[in-house]
Amino acid sequence: MTGQANHGKRHYEKGLVELGDGLFAYLQPDGGWGWSNAGLVVGDGSSLLVDTLFDLTLTREMLDTMQKVTNTAAIEALVNTHANGDHCYGNELVPGVDIVASEASAGEMNELPPQALDMLLKLDVDASTKAYLADAFGPFNFGDITMTPPTTTFSGRHTLDVAGRQVELIEVGPAHTKGDIIAYVPDADTVFTGDILFVYGTPIIWDGPVQNWIDACDLIGDLGVSTVVPGHGPVCGLDGVDMVRGYLSWLRSEAQLRHAAGMSAADAARDIALGEYGEWGDSERIVINVDSIYREFDPTHQSAGVIEQFSLMAELAGY
């Protein structure tokens, strides 16, 4: 499917969306766990792919869909916006190209190999947690993936020439992960944000600090772009940036109140009334987010284990 960008719409379709100016977004509703977006920047006879997907089947489907463009503008470089598998596990299907990522992301890619997610699905946990994990990660096949790391890394900023057009890579992490970057295409007033933006889905703070993430939102706003392709969710404008910034600022304030009152991170996650943010997908990620913010307030804070956190998310999600 190829359609026109439809800014600000909560409901959107799967497939390749033409943004104009030789740019495309590949979207995967509903933008929840693992259902990420990617992008394609087309120059004069070659193109740049921004991110691969969570498994080989999905990535292959995406690349097949892109062939109507890449048959005459072959992919010659690939950018991974960060180390989460739903943005890099499909790298092996783009052989022989330069794979570019931040130095921090390259180091982080080995920390959660795809086989670990297979093991997560097989753990002996309670029924509700098992059902939650199955819904989040069960649709994907992690068993046949060969991790394919970046071939070029950088820190700070790095400019790519895509057959005559410039793409500026800007490191904004640690925020969502240790080494987040955004890909800015100045001549098209467009930015591919990776998971700095979840639109109508709840951001998840694996690393932080929150202020870095807020600063990243401000940086995107200062670019003055007209088109924003988030890591998850529909194509948007700067309104999507404002949404994410608002959530992060609000949650930091709510968590700070409860931390000061001596409330545990888990109890704070249960206690915070989500209001309008409860309408966003995966709102139970507040469990991870509050815990990450507590680490900022107190470096000695001991985070709960991964399974305990997923169990609490299952509880808040009503499993």
N, C-alpha and C positions, 0 to 999 in steps of 0.2 A: 504494500500500500504506500502510495506517495501522496502527501497532501500538503497544504499550506500551514505554516505556523499559526497557532491559535492561542494567543497570549491570554494568560489569566484564567483559563478554563480548568475546573477541577476534574472534569471527565475528559479523557483523551483516548486515542486509539493506538494500538501497537503498530510499529512500523517506522519506515523512513519518512521523515518530514522535511520538505524543502523549506529552508529559511530565507532563501534568496542570496545573492552575491556569492554563489558557489559554495554555500554552506548547507549542511544537512544535520539533523538530529535523528538518532535512532532511539525510539521510546518504548518502554515496557511497562504498561499498567499492571498492577495498580501502584507501582512504586514502592511496595513494601519490601520486607527482607529479601535481598537478592535480586529484586526486579529493578535493575539499574538502567541508566541511559548511556549512550555513547554519541560520538559526533564524527563528522567527516568535513575536512577543510580541503577544497579542491583548488589547485593552482593550474598553471598552464601545462597540462599533460601529466601531472602526478598529484597525489593527494596525501593528506595526513589523517590518520585515524586517531581519535581521542577515546581511549579505553576499549577494552574487550569486555566480555560478559562472564557470568558466573560458572558456566560450564561449556563444554565443546559443542554440544548440540545447539545451544542458544547462539553462541558466537558464529558457528557455521551458518545458521539461518540468517543472521545479520549480514554476514559477508556476502552470502548469496543474494540477498535483497539489494545490497549496495552495488552489485555487479553492473547494473544499468549505468552507473556512474563510473565505477572503477575500471571498466573495460577500456575506457579511453583516458583514464587518469589513475593509473595504478597506484596503490598504496606503497609509498616508499619510506614512511616513518610512522611510528606509533608512539603516542604519549600515554603513560599511565598516570592518572591524576593522584592516585594514592595506592596503598598496598592492600586494601581489602579485596578479597577474591572476586567479588562481583564487578571489579574494574580491571582485573589483570589475569584471571585464571585461563582466559582464552588466548593468551599471547602466542602459544605455539602454532596457532593457525594462521599467523601472519609471518611466515618464515623469511629470513634473509633481509629483514628491514632493521633500521636503527630504532631501538626501543629506548625512549627517553623518560626518565623519572627523576625526582629529587633524590639526593644521596640518602636522606633519611628514609624515604620510602623503599629504596632498594635494600637497605638493611633490614627493614621490617617485613619484607615479603617472605622471608624464611621462617618467621615466627609462627605463622598459622598455615601450614601446608594443607592442600585440599583434603588429604587423607585424614587429617584431624577432625574435619567436619563430618566425614563418614563415621568416625569413631564416636563423635558426639551423638549421632542419631542412634547408636547402638548401646548407649549407656543404660544401666539398670537404674531408672529413676521412677518417681511416682507417675501415675497415669496422666495427670493433668500436665505435668512438665513434658512428658513424652509426646503428648498430643500437640503441645505448643511448638516443640522443636520440630516435629514432623511437618506441621503446617508452614513453619518458617523456612526449613532447609530441605524437607523431603522432596520437593519438586525438582531438585537439581541432582546431577550425577557427578560426583567428585572422584570416582574411582579410577578414571582413565586419564587424568590430567597430569601433564608433565610441566612443572613450574618452569617458566621461561623468563629469566630475569632481564632487567634493563641492560643495554649495552652502552648507554651514555647517561651519566648522572651529573647533577649540578646542585649548587646551593644558591639561594637568592633569586637571581633572574637569569633566564637563558632565552635567546631568540632563535627561532627556527625559520629557515627560508623554505617555503613550500612552493617550489616552481615559480618564484617571482613575487610571492606575497608573504608578508611577515606574520608570524604567530609568536606572541610574547608569552613565555611561561613564567609565572610568578609564584614563588614559594610563599605560602601563607600559614603553613603549619609550624609547630604542632597545634592542632585544633581538633578536628574530627579524628585524625590519626597523627602519627609523628611527622609526616612529611607531605601534607596536602599541597597541591599546586592548582592554579587555575590557568586556563589557556585563553588568552585574549587575542582577538583578531581585530586589530584597529581599523582596517579598511572596510569592515562590515559592521562596526559598532556592536560586536557580539562577543560574549564570553561563555566558555564551557567551564562550569564551576566544580566539577566533581562533587563530592559529598559535603562541600561547604554549604550547599543548598539542598534541602529536602523540601519540596513544595507540596503542601497539603499532607505531608507526612512528617512525623516527629523526628527531628535530628537526634543523633546518638553521639554522645561525647565519649569516645574511647580514650582519648588522651587529654585534651584541653592544653592550656588553660582557656577558660571561657572568653577571657578578654582578647586572646589571639583570634578567636573565631569572630567576635564582634568587630575587631579591627579588620578582619578579612572582608566582612560585609561592608564596612565603611569604604574599604579600598575599591571594591566592586562598584559601589555607588559613585565614588569619585571618578571612575573611568567614564561615567556618563553613557553607558551602553544602552542600546534600545532593545536588544534581544539577549536573553539569559537562558542557557540550557543547564538545568540543574542535574545533579547526579541521580536524583529520583524525583519523579513527578513531571507535570506538564511544562512545556516551554512557557516562559513568562517574561515580564519586564522587571524593572527595579522594584515593583511591588512585592515580588517574591523574596527579594533580598530583605526588604523591610519586615516581612513576616517572620523570617528566621531570626533576624536581629532582635525583634521584639520578644520572641519566645525565650531566647537566651538571656536577655536582660531581665525579663520577668522571673524566670526560674532561678537565676542567681540570687535575686532579692528574696524570693520565697524560701530558698534553701538556707540563706544566711540567717533569717529569722529563727528558723527551727534549729540550726546549729547552735546559735547563741543561747537558745532555751535548753540545750542539752539533749535534744531529741536525736535518736539514732538515724542513720541515713535511710534505713528500711522504713522506719516509722514515719520519717518525713515524706518519703515517696508515697506512702499510704495516705498521709494527712493532707497533702497539697491538693486543693480543689482546682482542677484543670480549666474549668470554664470553657471558653471558646476553643482552647487547645485540645480539649477532650474530643473534638470533632475530627481532629487530624488522625491519620492512620498511625497505628503502632504507638499510641499515646503511653502505653505501659513502659516505654523506654525511659520514662522518668526515673525508673529504678537505677539504671546505669548512669543517667545524667546527674542525679542528686549525689550519688556516690562519688563521681568524678569531681563535682564541685566541692564536696566535703574534703577531698584530698588537697584541694587548693587552700581551703581554710586551715587545714591541719595536716602538715606533711607526715605526721605519725599515724594518721587515720589508716586503719586496716580494712581494706575492702573485703566484702564477702566473696566467696568462691564463685566461679562462673555458674555452676549448677544452681547454687543458692539464688543467684541473681535471676537466672532464667526461671526458676520456680516462682519467685515473687512476681516476675513479669507475667507468667501464666496466671497467677492468682488475680492480678489487676486486670488482665484481659478477659477474665471470666471463664477460664478453663476449669 
